[in-house]
Amino acid sequence: MSHSLDRGVLVVTVHDDPGAGGRTALHEQIGALVEGHRPVSLVVVLGDDAEADAAVGAVLRSHRLCSRLGLVMSVAAHSAPVRRLLEANADPDGIRLVIHARADTAIATATALTAAA
């Protein structure tokens, strides 16, 4: 995993699937970054090797955290089935999870929304 912060947007890139045993650790790492940086928005980019159930589960748990904190969260995933899985399982009571097919689109959209706020 890697991350960057640009104009209030925290971008976390998950390069590899953490496996079932690493799902909680990945969620905790994302949560620690959100708590430490206090971003205006979070974008999680799932790399091609990270588009598996464990990574998706960690992202969905992170979405619930962001909803509780009032943060808009976006996810970029190349795989259409992964995007559908994210959409179907996103927290319906929280802030809407924004899902994109491309990382550059997700980051540009989050940055523009942050600048407009």
C-alpha positions as CSV (number, residue, x, y, z in Angstrom):
1,M,0.0,0.0,0.0
2,S,1.1,3.5,-0.7
3,H,-0.5,6.9,-0.1
4,S,-0.3,10.6,-0.9
5,L,-2.0,13.8,0.2
6,D,-2.8,16.5,-2.3
7,R,-5.0,19.5,-1.6
8,G,-6.9,17.7,1.2
9,V,-7.5,14.5,-0.8
10,L,-5.9,11.4,0.6
11,V,-5.1,8.9,-2.1
12,V,-4.5,5.3,-0.9
13,T,-3.3,2.8,-3.4
14,V,-3.7,-0.9,-2.6
15,H,-1.2,-2.7,-4.7
16,D,-1.8,-6.3,-3.6
17,D,-4.7,-8.3,-2.1
18,P,-4.1,-8.6,1.6
19,G,-5.7,-12.0,1.8
20,A,-8.3,-13.0,4.4
21,G,-5.9,-12.6,7.2
22,G,-4.8,-9.1,6.2
23,R,-8.3,-7.6,5.6
24,T,-8.4,-6.1,9.1
25,A,-4.9,-4.9,9.0
26,L,-5.6,-3.1,5.7
27,H,-8.7,-1.5,7.1
28,E,-6.8,-0.4,10.2
29,Q,-3.9,1.1,8.0
30,I,-6.4,3.1,6.0
31,G,-8.2,4.2,9.2
32,A,-4.9,5.3,10.7
33,L,-4.1,7.4,7.6
34,V,-7.5,9.0,7.7
35,E,-7.2,9.8,11.4
36,G,-3.6,11.1,11.0
37,H,-4.1,13.2,7.9
38,R,-7.7,14.4,8.5
39,P,-8.4,14.7,4.7
40,V,-11.4,16.3,3.2
41,S,-11.9,13.3,0.9
42,L,-10.5,9.8,0.5
43,V,-9.8,8.0,-2.7
44,V,-8.8,4.3,-2.6
45,V,-7.3,2.9,-5.8
46,L,-7.4,-0.9,-6.1
47,G,-4.6,-2.1,-8.2
48,D,-5.2,-5.1,-10.5
49,D,-3.6,-7.4,-8.0
50,A,-5.8,-6.0,-5.2
51,E,-9.2,-6.6,-6.7
52,A,-10.1,-9.6,-4.5
53,D,-12.6,-10.1,-1.7
54,A,-10.3,-9.3,1.2
55,A,-9.4,-5.9,-0.3
56,V,-13.0,-5.2,-1.2
57,G,-14.0,-6.0,2.4
58,A,-11.4,-3.7,3.8
59,V,-12.6,-0.9,1.5
60,L,-16.2,-1.4,2.5
61,R,-15.3,-1.2,6.2
62,S,-13.3,2.0,5.5
63,H,-16.3,3.4,3.7
64,R,-18.3,3.0,6.9
65,L,-15.6,4.8,8.9
66,C,-15.6,7.6,6.4
67,S,-19.4,7.9,6.6
68,R,-19.2,8.2,10.4
69,L,-16.5,10.9,10.0
70,G,-18.5,12.8,7.3
71,L,-15.9,12.2,4.5
72,V,-16.7,11.5,0.9
73,M,-14.9,8.4,-0.2
74,S,-14.2,7.3,-3.8
75,V,-12.9,4.0,-5.1
76,A,-11.2,3.3,-8.4
77,A,-11.3,-0.3,-9.6
78,H,-10.7,-1.5,-13.2
79,S,-12.8,-4.6,-12.8
80,A,-16.5,-4.2,-13.5
81,P,-17.5,-7.1,-11.2
82,V,-15.5,-5.5,-8.4
83,R,-17.2,-2.2,-9.0
84,R,-20.6,-3.9,-8.9
85,L,-19.7,-5.7,-5.7
86,L,-18.7,-2.4,-4.1
87,E,-21.8,-0.7,-5.2
88,A,-24.1,-3.6,-4.0
89,N,-22.4,-3.7,-0.5
90,A,-21.7,-0.1,0.2
91,D,-23.3,1.3,3.4
92,P,-26.7,2.6,2.3
93,D,-27.2,4.7,5.4
94,G,-23.9,6.7,5.1
95,I,-22.4,9.0,2.6
96,R,-22.6,7.6,-0.9
97,L,-19.6,5.6,-2.0
98,V,-18.4,7.0,-5.3
99,I,-17.0,4.3,-7.6
100,H,-14.9,4.9,-10.7
101,A,-13.3,2.7,-13.3
102,R,-10.1,4.8,-13.5
103,A,-7.9,6.2,-10.8
104,D,-7.2,9.5,-12.6
105,T,-10.9,10.2,-12.9
106,A,-11.5,9.4,-9.2
107,I,-8.7,11.6,-8.1
108,A,-9.6,14.5,-10.4
109,T,-13.2,14.3,-9.3
110,A,-12.3,14.3,-5.6
111,T,-9.9,17.2,-6.1
112,A,-12.4,19.2,-8.0
113,L,-15.1,18.7,-5.4
114,T,-12.7,19.6,-2.6
115,A,-11.7,22.8,-4.4
116,A,-15.3,23.7,-4.9
117,A,-16.2,23.3,-1.3
